[in-house]
Amino acid sequence: MPPTPSTPLRRWVSIACGLYALFLAIRVIYVSSNPILSYIVAGGFLLLSLGLLQNKIWAQRCTVCLLLLAIFVVTFGVINPYTAGDMMMQGKDPSLPKLLAWIIPLDIGLLCLAWLLDPPRKNNKR
């Protein structure tokens, strides 16, 4: 599959995500306690990194899917009854405005990153 045509900004975002995926591949090997699983996950991150550095469309779309999954996990992983219960057991008041103060900018940043990697198509043929 040929590389996708891109703007310089999209290319730099792809390179940055590719370098981060390469960092994650190395990090998974050193941090994980299960060597077999760590090599499998590191291999996936390495393939994703190589695809992003070569500006392949499949790698960009996989990265967008991972970014959207991260948005879902961060948002609903922090704002849930179990987190509020843990905070109340520690004697803290679960403050939704404090949580939203960092969740909303993070989600907006991840959405912008996803949009830069895979923008909407100009011609929608159905």
Buried (B, 14 or more C-beta within 10 A) or exposed (E): EEEBEBEEEBBEBBEEBBEBBBEBBEEBBEEBEEEEEBBEBBEBBBBBBBBBBEBBBEBBBBBBEBBEEBBEEBBEEBBEEEBBEEBEEEEEEBEEEEBBEEBEEBBEEBEEBBBBBBEEEEEEEE
